[in-house]
Amino acid sequence: MNKISISTDEDIPPDFISSLPENAGIYAVGGAIRDAILGIPSRELDLLVTALPLDKLTKILRRWGVAEPVGKSFTVIKWYPRGKFRAIDVSIPTKRDKRVSSEGNPAMTVEEDLAGRDFTVNAIALDLRTDELIDPFGGREDISAKVLRAVSKNALSADPLRCLRAVYICARCGLYPDSATLRQIEASAPDLADIAPERIAEELKKIVLLPKPSTAFRLCRDWGLLPHFLPELTACEGVTQEGGWHAHDVFEHLMATIDSAPPRLAVRLAALFHDIGKPARRKYIPERDRAIFYGHQNLGERMARKALLRLMFSKELAERVAVLVRFHMFTQAQTDKGVRRFIRKVGVELLDDLFDLRFADIEAQGTDRDKRPDEEFRARIEKILSEKPPLSYKDLTVDGNDVMRLLNISAGPRVGEALEHLLQIVLDEPSKNDRETLLKIIESMKAEGA
């Protein structure tokens, strides 16, 4: 066996390993070992512990922090060591086959556990007591050859989510599956439709945040995976955009946009979905050799929200992405009043994401479009924000209690309508946002029977 060293000091308490029973094996496994061999930073640390039942292992882990078993088929404990920066997945050996129920078997050897893993590059373990590298399936050799190879002929059918994991590994590590593994991926692709959507979402998050997500999505397309988890994206292939604004079809434009967007989840997802409504809204005008897509941003908003909720992303994230899609076609306001109304409509909290999406969209058009108008508009917004104008109900110098008292009404929709009326007034003329002026306006509303 060969030796390799990875640092666990930032993740594992210094006396934890020595506190385990002598007969218990403890190994770093999976992606952390693969990444160490490749010489790239790892986002994860997974541990495998042998010869300890799950309940005893959980008790030991809880001496050093918070430990909670997770998952139904695979036996994993999510461990949060005290004073450390990230959670660690700790597991006991199991067959790792989603088709059968498995509670894990601490009597299994590390080699038997590795035999149930997905790819040889992930079926490598580092003994944390001896620093010995355990590589029964030639994963290190496959890494050197830039090959992704399934551990067994049933590795993908055992858990079809591994198809997306293959995409992630290949895109991140520069590997490519051998012919037998690729056949497994293509054969298991339809079974993605039966995978719990939240599991797909976790893999999609990792893909979206890659340095170059387009590599992964093109693999999803080429291997026949897209129709089974993101059919909306498949529909964008080959949808041309005549007219001079875009150098690419819709699919390739989305790929270029997501690559150009900064690696924040909401912005990357918005980049992926921002033109998702174009295929259904495309209308070609032959005499002008131009394609138009009226209303695609509104349809795209609905499609993005629906797709993200289908994949069990949080409602908050789905809404944030949907709003970014809706407003990605914004036009620059010409007056200070218009700028304030734009800020109110979009929301201060979304401005940075919206402009990052806009600049990525422009970059991805491939037509050398001038960014300066948008940069100038962004600067105008910053100037307006520095003046701290009233932009929401909480910025008003009156509140709902004042409205109810002066209009003699109870809490309900009419209070909100009155506050919205006041806000619209001060958006146009911020100088009117003083308490005396607004109280008089409320009184006039009562006199007018508003």
N, C-alpha and C positions, 0 to 999 in steps of 0.2 A: 504494500500500500504506500501511496505517496503522502506527503505532508503539505498542508497549507495552513495559513494562519489568518484568522479574522479577529478583529477587536470587538469584544462584547462588553468592555468596561462601561460604556455609556448606557447600556441596556440592562445588564444583569447585575444585581447586587454582588459585591466581591466575595462574600462567604456563602452565597446560595448553593453553588455546586457542591462544596464540601459538606453542606448540611443534608444532602440527599443520602439515603442508604447506600452502602458500598456496592450492593448488587444492582443498583439502578444505573442504567446507561442514560446519558444525556448527550444529545447531538443537535448541532445546528444543521438544518436541512433546507432543501428547496432553493428559492431564488437568491438568498443571501450567499450561498456557496457558489452558485452559477455566476453571480455578479462579481464575486471576489476573484474567480478564475479569469473572468473577462477584464478585470481591472476597472470596473465602473461602480459608482456609488450605488448602494442598495437601499431601497425604500422600506425593506421589511426584514424581520428576523423571526424565523419560525423554529421552534424547538420540538424535538421528539424525545420522550422519556419512556424507557422500557422497564419492565419488571416492577411497575408500580400501578396498582388499580387507580381508576379515575378518582374515587373519593379520597384516597390517601394523598394522591398528588395534589388535589385541590386544597386540602388542609395545609399541606406544606407551603404551597404557593401563597396562601392567605397570610402566612406568617410574615411575608415580605411585601404584601400589598393587596390589592383587590384582585380577586380571581373568580370568574363566572363561566361555567360551562355554556357553550353555544352550539347551535346546529343540532340536527336530528339524526342524520345518517352518519356523519363524520364526528368523531369524538374529539372536540377541540375546547380548550379553555382559553378565554381571553384574559390575559394577565397584565395588570397595571402595576409594575413594581414601584414602591415608594421612592420618590426623588428622581425618577427617570423620566425620559421625554416622550416615549411612545409605548403603545401596547405591544405585547408579544403574544403570538398564537402558540400555545403549548398543547401538544397532542400526545396520545398514547397510540401504539400501533393499531392499525385497522386495515381492512381489505380495500377501502376507498372505492367502493363500487356503489353508485347511486341506485342501481337496480335492485339491491338487496339491503336489508336492514343490518346494521353492524354497530354494536356497542363498544367495539374495540376489544383488543386482546393483549393485555400487558405481557403475556408470555411469548408473544411473537418477537422475533429478532428484528434488528434494524434492517437487515437485508430483506426479510419478508415484507416489511412495511414498504420499503423502497420499490419492491416489485409491483405494488399496487398504485404507484404514482403515474403521472401522465407521460412525461417525456424524460429521456435519459439525462438531459441537462438539468433536470430538477430532481433526479433520483440519485443524488449525491449527498452524503452526510459527512459531517466533521465531528469526530468524537471530541467533546469539549474537555474531557479529562486527559486525553493523550495527544491531541492535535492530529490524530490519524485520519486520513481521508478514506472514506468507504465509497467505492465507485463500482458496484458490481455489473453495471450495464454499459460501461464505456462512455459515460457522459462527458468526461473531460476530453476525451478524444473527439467526440462529436462537436464540442465547443470549438476546439482547434480547427475542425474541418468546416465550421459554420453550418452544421447540419442539425435540424430538429428531427428527432426520431422518437416515435412512440415506444414506450417501454415494452408493450405487449400488443398483440393483434386486436385486443378488445379494449385498449386504453381509452379510445374516444367514445365508444358505445357505452362504456361504464359510466361516463358522465359527459354528455354532449357539450356542456359548458366549456369543456377543454378545447373545443374548436376556437372559441374566442380567446382563450388563454394562449393558444398557438399563435394567433394573430398578434397578440400583445408581445409575446416573446420574440417573434420574428422581426417585428417592427422596431422593437427597442434594442435588440441585441445583434441585428444584422444576420440572422439565421434564415434558412429556408428548409422546408420539410423534404425528406426523402420521398420517393414515389409511393412507397407503401403507406407512409403516414399521411400523405396528401389524399390518397384514396380513402383512408379512414375519415379524414376531415370532411370530404365531399359526401361520403355516405352518411355521416352523422348530422350533416347540416340541417335536414328537415326536423330533426328531433329537438333543435333549439326552441321550436314553438312550444314544447312541453316543459321547458325549464322555468322554474319560478322566476318571475320577472325581476324581482329584487336582486337575484344573483346575476342576471344579465346586466342590470344597472351598475353593479359593482365593477364588472369587467369593462363596461362602457366608460365609466369614469376614468379608469386607468388609461384606456386607449385615447380618450379625448385630451388628456393632459400630457401625452407624449410630446417630445420636442417637435416631431413632425407627424401629426395624426393622420395625414392623408395617406401615408404609407400603409397604415393599418387598414383604413377604409377601402383602399384599393385591393388589398388582400382579401377583405371580406367580400368584395364584389367578385374578384377572380375565382374565389373558392366556393361561390354560391351560397354564402352565409346571409347576405343582406336581406333577401326577401323574407327570411324567417325571424328577423327581429327588428329590422328597420325598413319595411317595404316602401315607406315614403321616400327614402333616399334612392332606392332602386328606380323609382319612377322619374328621377331627374336625369338619368343617363340619356345622352343623345338629344336632349331638349336644347335646340339651338337658340341663340339670342341675337338675331340679325338686327342691325341698326347702328353699329359703331360704338356702343357703350361697353360691350364685353368682347373679349377675345376668345372666350371659352364657352362650352355648353354649360348648362346649369350645374351638373354634377361636378365638373372640373372647377367651376367657379367656387362652389362650396368647399372643395378640397383646398383650393388656394387661399380661401378666406380663413379657414380654420387653422391653417399653417401660419398665417400672418397675425392671428389674434394672440394676445398675451395669454399665458397659461393659467387663467382663472376659470373655474368650472362653468359659471353662468355665461361668461363671454364666449368660451369655446363652444358651448352648446348652442348659443344664439347664432354663432357663426355657422354652425352645421345646419341650422334650421332656417336661417333668415330668408332664403329664397325657396323654401320647400313648397310654397304654394304656386310657384310659377308653372309647373306642367299643366295644372288644371285651368290656369288663367291665360295660357298662351293663345294669342290670336295673330296670325301672320297676314300682313298687308302686302300682297305681291307687287302692286304698282310702286310701292315705296321701298320694297325689299327690307321690310322692318317687322320685327316681332314686338308686340306690346303685351303687357302683363298686368292690366289694370286690376287693382284690388288684391294683388298677390300677397301684400303684407298683412292684410286683414285675415285672409284665408290661412296664411302661414302662421299667424298668431294662434288660431284655433287648432291647427294641425300640430304645432309644436307642443301646446299644452296637452292635447290628447295623447300624443306619443309619449311624453314624459310621465304623465300620470299612469298610462298603460304599463310602463316599465317600473312603476312604483317609486319614482323619484318623489321627493317631498313636494307638497302643494306649494310651499313657499318658493322653492327653486323653479318649479314648473311655471309659476306665475311670473317670476322675474324674467325668465327666458322669453315667455310669451310676450311680455310687454316690450322687451328689447326688439323682438321680431316685428311687432306692430309699428314701432317708431323708427325703424332703421332707415326709412325713406324720408326722414324729416327734411324740411326746407328751413333755411336760415331766416329768422325773424328780422325785420328791417328796423323796428323801433324798440326803445327800451321797454315800452309797455308789452310789445310782442315777445321780447326776451323773457320778461317776468312770467307771462302766460305760458310760454314754452316750458320754463322750469317747473311751474306748477303742474302742468299736464304730465310731464315725464316723471318728476320727482327728483329731488336733489340727490337722493341715494343711488339713483340709476345713471346719473350723468356721466361719470367716468366710464362705466361699462358701455354706455351707448356710443360715446365718442371712440372708444377703443374698437368697438364693432364697426363703426363707420369708416375709420381709417384702414382697418383690415379689409373691409369690403372694397374700398377704393384701390388699395394695393393689388387686390386679387382680380380686378377688372382687366388688367393687362393692357390698358390703353393710355397710360401716362396721364391720367386725369389729375388736374391740379388740386392739391389738398389745401391750398391757401385759404379759400373761402371758408372752409370748415375750421381751420386753425384760427382764423380771425373771429369766427362766431364763438368758438370755445373761449377765446380771450375776452370777448364781450360778456359772456356768461360769468366768467370769473370776476370781472369788474362789478357786474350787477350784484353778485353774491357778496362781494366785499362790502357793499352798502347796506347789507342785512335788511332787505325789504321784507314786508309781510308776504308770506307765501302759503301759509296754511292757517287753519282756524286757531291754532295755538299761538300764532303770531298776532292775532287781533287784540286790541286793547279792551275788548268786551268779550263775554263768553255766553254760554247757553243760559246761565242763570239770569243774566241781564235781559236776554231776549224773552224768557218766560215771564219775568216780572213785568216788563214794560208792555208786552203784548197780551199779558194775562192768559197765557196758554200753558198747557201741561207738556211734559217731555214727549217728544214724538217727531215725526218727519218735518213738521212745520218749523221746528227749531233749527234743524239742519238746513232747510231751505233759506231761512233768514240769515244764517251765518254765511252761507254760500253767496248770497246777494251782497253782504257786506264785504266779503273777500274779493269779489269781482270789482267792487268799487275801489278798494285800496290797491289792487293789482294795477289798475289804471292810474291811480293817483295815490302813491304811498303817503303823501303828506296828510291825507285824510284819516290815517290810522292813529288818531288820538281819541281818547275816551269820550270827551265831550262831544266831538263831531259825530262819532258813531252812535252815541246814545240819542242824539237828535234825529239821526237817520232812522233808528229803530222806532222812535216816537212818530215820525212821519209815516212809517209803514203802518202803524196802528191807525193813524188818521185816515190813511187811504184804504183801510180795510184789507191790507195785504195779509 
